[in-house]
Amino acid sequence: MNQSVEQIFEVTGMTCDHCEKAVTRAIKQLDPAAEVAIDRAQNKVQVQSQQPREALAKVMAQEGYSVA
């Protein structure tokens, strides 16, 4: 079984609660078991997931946010 890994992304473009919900929903669609914590003031998205970093970054980018 894969280990869940904590990954931190710098995500810009999130300006409101709706943005946070969109990012969280996108991640949860990829990995329903993921834990997501967002610090919008710091542009940080912390994800605890078994999914590869590239896949997580891709779903956030598909929502229209810049992922570093």
C-alpha positions, 0 to 999 in steps of 0.5 A: 500500500502506498504511503500518504505523503505531505506535499506543499504547493505554492498556488497563486490566484486564489482570492476567495472562499470559492477559490479554496473550495474549487482547489479542494474539490479538484484534489478530492476528485483525484484522491477522495482520501486526500487531506487539504489545508489551504493558507490563502494569505501565504498562497500555500496548499498543503496536501496529504495524499498518495497521488504524485505531485505532478498529478496534484499540480495538474488538477489545481492548474486545470482549475485556473491557478498557477502552481509553483 
